[in-house]
Amino acid sequence: MLSGLIVWGGAGLALDSWLGTEFFVLIGTILGLGVAIYIVVMKYAPPVPPAGRGAGRTTSGGRRSQPGTQKGQR
């Protein structure tokens, strides 16, 4: 996360010195922080289950599998 702040804040600082303004550092720092947080969330977020899957157990052919038996039953 620190590298995002440094890179985008540095880009904003370079733009500020080149254009003679004073607000690109703030924009670059906020943008860098936002991108860094987004990357961390996407890396460590739990995987999203694929869409279109039912809640029941199915075989690879798509048919429902036989229910598991309880102890003592056949």
PyMOL commands that place a pseudoatom at each C-alpha (Angstrom):
pseudoatom trace, name=CA, resn=MET, resi=1, chain=A, elem=C, hetatm=0, pos=[0.000, 0.000, 0.000]
pseudoatom trace, name=CA, resn=LEU, resi=2, chain=A, elem=C, hetatm=0, pos=[2.894, 2.284, 0.678]
pseudoatom trace, name=CA, resn=SER, resi=3, chain=A, elem=C, hetatm=0, pos=[4.221, 1.895, -2.859]
pseudoatom trace, name=CA, resn=GLY, resi=4, chain=A, elem=C, hetatm=0, pos=[0.878, 3.044, -4.302]
pseudoatom trace, name=CA, resn=LEU, resi=5, chain=A, elem=C, hetatm=0, pos=[1.036, 6.205, -2.238]
pseudoatom trace, name=CA, resn=ILE, resi=6, chain=A, elem=C, hetatm=0, pos=[4.646, 6.850, -3.229]
pseudoatom trace, name=CA, resn=VAL, resi=7, chain=A, elem=C, hetatm=0, pos=[4.214, 6.159, -6.956]
pseudoatom trace, name=CA, resn=TRP, resi=8, chain=A, elem=C, hetatm=0, pos=[0.956, 8.048, -7.520]
pseudoatom trace, name=CA, resn=GLY, resi=9, chain=A, elem=C, hetatm=0, pos=[1.868, 10.810, -5.079]
pseudoatom trace, name=CA, resn=GLY, resi=10, chain=A, elem=C, hetatm=0, pos=[5.191, 11.179, -6.878]
pseudoatom trace, name=CA, resn=ALA, resi=11, chain=A, elem=C, hetatm=0, pos=[3.382, 11.361, -10.222]
pseudoatom trace, name=CA, resn=GLY, resi=12, chain=A, elem=C, hetatm=0, pos=[1.149, 14.066, -8.768]
pseudoatom trace, name=CA, resn=LEU, resi=13, chain=A, elem=C, hetatm=0, pos=[4.186, 15.927, -7.448]
pseudoatom trace, name=CA, resn=ALA, resi=14, chain=A, elem=C, hetatm=0, pos=[5.821, 15.760, -10.864]
pseudoatom trace, name=CA, resn=LEU, resi=15, chain=A, elem=C, hetatm=0, pos=[2.646, 17.085, -12.513]
pseudoatom trace, name=CA, resn=ASP, resi=16, chain=A, elem=C, hetatm=0, pos=[2.442, 19.878, -9.932]
pseudoatom trace, name=CA, resn=SER, resi=17, chain=A, elem=C, hetatm=0, pos=[5.998, 21.021, -10.553]
pseudoatom trace, name=CA, resn=TRP, resi=18, chain=A, elem=C, hetatm=0, pos=[5.568, 20.741, -14.339]
pseudoatom trace, name=CA, resn=LEU, resi=19, chain=A, elem=C, hetatm=0, pos=[2.217, 22.568, -14.513]
pseudoatom trace, name=CA, resn=GLY, resi=20, chain=A, elem=C, hetatm=0, pos=[2.767, 24.945, -11.603]
pseudoatom trace, name=CA, resn=THR, resi=21, chain=A, elem=C, hetatm=0, pos=[-0.278, 23.741, -9.658]
pseudoatom trace, name=CA, resn=GLU, resi=22, chain=A, elem=C, hetatm=0, pos=[-0.700, 22.488, -6.092]
pseudoatom trace, name=CA, resn=PHE, resi=23, chain=A, elem=C, hetatm=0, pos=[-3.498, 19.921, -6.132]
pseudoatom trace, name=CA, resn=PHE, resi=24, chain=A, elem=C, hetatm=0, pos=[-2.186, 16.951, -8.153]
pseudoatom trace, name=CA, resn=VAL, resi=25, chain=A, elem=C, hetatm=0, pos=[-0.205, 15.629, -5.165]
pseudoatom trace, name=CA, resn=LEU, resi=26, chain=A, elem=C, hetatm=0, pos=[-3.437, 15.260, -3.210]
pseudoatom trace, name=CA, resn=ILE, resi=27, chain=A, elem=C, hetatm=0, pos=[-5.239, 13.636, -6.141]
pseudoatom trace, name=CA, resn=GLY, resi=28, chain=A, elem=C, hetatm=0, pos=[-2.313, 11.269, -6.787]
pseudoatom trace, name=CA, resn=THR, resi=29, chain=A, elem=C, hetatm=0, pos=[-2.064, 10.284, -3.133]
pseudoatom trace, name=CA, resn=ILE, resi=30, chain=A, elem=C, hetatm=0, pos=[-5.793, 9.550, -2.839]
pseudoatom trace, name=CA, resn=LEU, resi=31, chain=A, elem=C, hetatm=0, pos=[-5.747, 7.664, -6.147]
pseudoatom trace, name=CA, resn=GLY, resi=32, chain=A, elem=C, hetatm=0, pos=[-2.725, 5.617, -5.057]
pseudoatom trace, name=CA, resn=LEU, resi=33, chain=A, elem=C, hetatm=0, pos=[-4.332, 4.743, -1.737]
pseudoatom trace, name=CA, resn=GLY, resi=34, chain=A, elem=C, hetatm=0, pos=[-7.584, 3.748, -3.427]
pseudoatom trace, name=CA, resn=VAL, resi=35, chain=A, elem=C, hetatm=0, pos=[-5.864, 1.539, -5.997]
pseudoatom trace, name=CA, resn=ALA, resi=36, chain=A, elem=C, hetatm=0, pos=[-3.704, -0.090, -3.304]
pseudoatom trace, name=CA, resn=ILE, resi=37, chain=A, elem=C, hetatm=0, pos=[-6.724, -0.903, -1.131]
pseudoatom trace, name=CA, resn=TYR, resi=38, chain=A, elem=C, hetatm=0, pos=[-8.572, -2.285, -4.167]
pseudoatom trace, name=CA, resn=ILE, resi=39, chain=A, elem=C, hetatm=0, pos=[-5.661, -4.581, -5.041]
pseudoatom trace, name=CA, resn=VAL, resi=40, chain=A, elem=C, hetatm=0, pos=[-5.384, -5.878, -1.469]
pseudoatom trace, name=CA, resn=VAL, resi=41, chain=A, elem=C, hetatm=0, pos=[-9.140, -6.549, -1.274]
pseudoatom trace, name=CA, resn=MET, resi=42, chain=A, elem=C, hetatm=0, pos=[-9.164, -8.367, -4.626]
pseudoatom trace, name=CA, resn=LYS, resi=43, chain=A, elem=C, hetatm=0, pos=[-6.169, -10.480, -3.621]
pseudoatom trace, name=CA, resn=TYR, resi=44, chain=A, elem=C, hetatm=0, pos=[-7.488, -11.610, -0.236]
pseudoatom trace, name=CA, resn=ALA, resi=45, chain=A, elem=C, hetatm=0, pos=[-11.271, -11.645, -0.792]
pseudoatom trace, name=CA, resn=PRO, resi=46, chain=A, elem=C, hetatm=0, pos=[-12.952, -15.060, -0.650]
pseudoatom trace, name=CA, resn=PRO, resi=47, chain=A, elem=C, hetatm=0, pos=[-13.676, -16.548, -4.079]
pseudoatom trace, name=CA, resn=VAL, resi=48, chain=A, elem=C, hetatm=0, pos=[-17.138, -15.980, -5.485]
pseudoatom trace, name=CA, resn=PRO, resi=49, chain=A, elem=C, hetatm=0, pos=[-18.993, -19.246, -6.242]
pseudoatom trace, name=CA, resn=PRO, resi=50, chain=A, elem=C, hetatm=0, pos=[-19.830, -19.753, -9.914]
pseudoatom trace, name=CA, resn=ALA, resi=51, chain=A, elem=C, hetatm=0, pos=[-23.277, -18.572, -10.971]
pseudoatom trace, name=CA, resn=GLY, resi=52, chain=A, elem=C, hetatm=0, pos=[-25.975, -21.012, -12.010]
pseudoatom trace, name=CA, resn=ARG, resi=53, chain=A, elem=C, hetatm=0, pos=[-25.136, -23.748, -9.536]
pseudoatom trace, name=CA, resn=GLY, resi=54, chain=A, elem=C, hetatm=0, pos=[-27.978, -25.209, -7.481]
pseudoatom trace, name=CA, resn=ALA, resi=55, chain=A, elem=C, hetatm=0, pos=[-27.778, -25.794, -3.764]
pseudoatom trace, name=CA, resn=GLY, resi=56, chain=A, elem=C, hetatm=0, pos=[-28.129, -29.592, -4.136]
pseudoatom trace, name=CA, resn=ARG, resi=57, chain=A, elem=C, hetatm=0, pos=[-25.428, -32.122, -4.843]
pseudoatom trace, name=CA, resn=THR, resi=58, chain=A, elem=C, hetatm=0, pos=[-25.064, -33.037, -8.508]
pseudoatom trace, name=CA, resn=THR, resi=59, chain=A, elem=C, hetatm=0, pos=[-22.862, -35.413, -10.445]
pseudoatom trace, name=CA, resn=SER, resi=60, chain=A, elem=C, hetatm=0, pos=[-20.575, -34.322, -13.240]
pseudoatom trace, name=CA, resn=GLY, resi=61, chain=A, elem=C, hetatm=0, pos=[-23.357, -35.082, -15.754]
pseudoatom trace, name=CA, resn=GLY, resi=62, chain=A, elem=C, hetatm=0, pos=[-25.725, -32.704, -14.008]
pseudoatom trace, name=CA, resn=ARG, resi=63, chain=A, elem=C, hetatm=0, pos=[-28.028, -35.354, -12.513]
pseudoatom trace, name=CA, resn=ARG, resi=64, chain=A, elem=C, hetatm=0, pos=[-28.708, -35.338, -8.818]
pseudoatom trace, name=CA, resn=SER, resi=65, chain=A, elem=C, hetatm=0, pos=[-26.646, -37.832, -6.856]
pseudoatom trace, name=CA, resn=GLN, resi=66, chain=A, elem=C, hetatm=0, pos=[-28.073, -40.360, -4.433]
pseudoatom trace, name=CA, resn=PRO, resi=67, chain=A, elem=C, hetatm=0, pos=[-28.491, -39.074, -0.886]
pseudoatom trace, name=CA, resn=GLY, resi=68, chain=A, elem=C, hetatm=0, pos=[-25.949, -40.323, 1.623]
pseudoatom trace, name=CA, resn=THR, resi=69, chain=A, elem=C, hetatm=0, pos=[-27.168, -43.040, 3.961]
pseudoatom trace, name=CA, resn=GLN, resi=70, chain=A, elem=C, hetatm=0, pos=[-27.237, -42.693, 7.699]
pseudoatom trace, name=CA, resn=LYS, resi=71, chain=A, elem=C, hetatm=0, pos=[-25.517, -45.120, 10.030]
pseudoatom trace, name=CA, resn=GLY, resi=72, chain=A, elem=C, hetatm=0, pos=[-27.426, -48.427, 10.200]
pseudoatom trace, name=CA, resn=GLN, resi=73, chain=A, elem=C, hetatm=0, pos=[-29.430, -47.932, 6.987]
pseudoatom trace, name=CA, resn=ARG, resi=74, chain=A, elem=C, hetatm=0, pos=[-28.905, -49.506, 3.590]
for i in range(1, 74): cmd.bond("trace and resi %d" % i, "trace and resi %d" % (i + 1))
show_as sticks, trace
zoom trace
